[in-house]
Amino acid sequence: MDLTNRLLIFLEVVEQGSFSKAAKRRNIDRSVVSKQISKLESSLGVRLLNRSTRSFSLTAAGAEMVKKAEEIRYLLRETIQISENFHTEPKGLLRLTSSSILGKRYIQPVINEFQKKYPQVDIELRLEDRLVDVISEGYDLAFRAGPQKDSNLISRPIAPIRVLIVASPEFIKTYGEPKTMEELAKLPAATYAGETRRMIEMPYITENGEEVSINMRCVFQANDGELILSKALSGTAYAPIPSFVIGQEILKGELVPLLKHVKLPNYYSINAVYPHRGLPVRSQLFLDAVIEYIGKDKPLWEKNIPEFDNMYGYQA
């Protein structure tokens, strides 16, 4: 193994926070990783890590080598990207990550058609509701719902996420249909709760244009949109839910939008996130295909919600 590969292994150990996690990512034994780090230190003539039985810390030299390893990784990826852009036919591995529901409903159908058109492109799709590290985990494209938090990444909005408040006819029969947000606050709610965000308040805009919130009576929380949708369908809770989670439930009468006259604030967008400007051909073609599939003017999922542009103060 050459110096470059050992530096990249060293960088993965630092980014993953352990030898075991770095070994798992590379599908090699932990002892191999440890041995390569020792060889790297020997060839450079400096100690990079202060190791204990359970942890490690960077030395001053190690901190400097991390910076150099990051530069090397960037240059290698840029070199590969340049060479790929000279291919007339896209080929190679395309690594994607997405939230679960977004990936199943809107990314997988694009993959199927994309690989019919470009059979030399292999695709790996990882569905994660956690916020993955696109660079250190080696993804070409990530599809995320919500604000971009990593300023080192490029983020391109694909479609708006607009929220609606839904309940089943059974729920309305049991609890009555709320006429105000104050009435809604007293009813049982199913809401999102993940690693980075927990929804316990419902924001809305008053007639005076002021944004305020109600505290929701959260009886069920989950980090998966389909589970929250399922809870609303059960008739035991209402749910404030992003429009892209809705399938045919409103069209079939299984769910009913509540408080359609209330103005809700603009939410976030679904973004394509990637490490560098100037995507490789296969990544750019796939991103174009996703945008085409979802819809450039009106997102595909909003067609499942009749009159949605006249609800919640939204405008077409």
Rosetta blueprint (number, residue, H / E / L):
1 M L
2 D L
3 L H
4 T H
5 N H
6 R H
7 L H
8 L H
9 I H
10 F H
11 L H
12 E H
13 V H
14 V H
15 E H
16 Q H
17 G L
18 S L
19 F H
20 S H
21 K H
22 A H
23 A H
24 K H
25 R H
26 R H
27 N L
28 I L
29 D L
30 R H
31 S H
32 V H
33 V H
34 S H
35 K H
36 Q H
37 I H
38 S H
39 K H
40 L H
41 E H
42 S H
43 S H
44 L H
45 G L
46 V L
47 R L
48 L L
49 L E
50 N E
51 R E
52 S L
53 T L
54 R L
55 S L
56 F E
57 S E
58 L E
59 T L
60 A H
61 A H
62 G H
63 A H
64 E H
65 M H
66 V H
67 K H
68 K H
69 A H
70 E H
71 E H
72 I H
73 R H
74 Y H
75 L H
76 L H
77 R H
78 E H
79 T H
80 I H
81 Q H
82 I H
83 S H
84 E H
85 N L
86 F L
87 H L
88 T L
89 E L
90 P L
91 K L
92 G E
93 L E
94 L E
95 R E
96 L E
97 T E
98 S E
99 S L
100 S H
101 I H
102 L H
103 G H
104 K H
105 R H
106 Y H
107 I H
108 Q H
109 P H
110 V H
111 I H
112 N H
113 E H
114 F H
115 Q H
116 K H
117 K H
118 Y L
119 P L
120 Q L
121 V E
122 D E
123 I E
124 E E
125 L E
126 R E
127 L E
128 E L
129 D L
130 R L
131 L L
132 V L
133 D L
134 V L
135 I L
136 S L
137 E L
138 G L
139 Y L
140 D L
141 L E
142 A E
143 F E
144 R E
145 A E
146 G L
147 P L
148 Q L
149 K L
150 D L
151 S L
152 N L
153 L L
154 I E
155 S E
156 R E
157 P E
158 I E
159 A E
160 P E
161 I L
162 R L
163 V E
164 L E
165 I E
166 V E
167 A E
168 S L
169 P H
170 E H
171 F H
172 I H
173 K H
174 T H
175 Y H
176 G L
177 E L
178 P L
179 K L
180 T L
181 M H
182 E H
183 E H
184 L H
185 A H
186 K L
187 L L
188 P E
189 A E
190 A E
191 T E
192 Y E
193 A E
194 G L
195 E L
196 T L
197 R L
198 R E
199 M L
200 I L
201 E E
202 M E
203 P E
204 Y E
205 I E
206 T L
207 E L
208 N L
209 G L
210 E L
211 E E
212 V E
213 S E
214 I E
215 N E
216 M L
217 R E
218 C E
219 V E
220 F E
221 Q E
222 A E
223 N L
224 D L
225 G H
226 E H
227 L H
228 I H
229 L H
230 S H
231 K H
232 A H
233 L H
234 S L
235 G L
236 T L
237 A L
238 Y E
239 A E
240 P E
241 I E
242 P E
243 S H
244 F H
245 V H
246 I L
247 G L
248 Q L
249 E L
250 I L
251 L L
252 K L
253 G L
254 E L
255 L L
256 V E
257 P E
258 L L
259 L L
260 K L
261 H L
262 V L
263 K E
264 L L
265 P L
266 N L
267 Y L
268 Y L
269 S E
270 I E
271 N E
272 A E
273 V E
274 Y E
275 P L
276 H L
277 R L
278 G L
279 L L
280 P L
281 V H
282 R H
283 S H
284 Q H
285 L H
286 F H
287 L H
288 D H
289 A H
290 V H
291 I H
292 E H
293 Y H
294 I H
295 G L
296 K L
297 D L
298 K L
299 P L
300 L H
301 W H
302 E H
303 K H
304 N H
305 I L
306 P L
307 E L
308 F H
309 D H
310 N H
311 M L
312 Y L
313 G L
314 Y L
315 Q L
316 A L
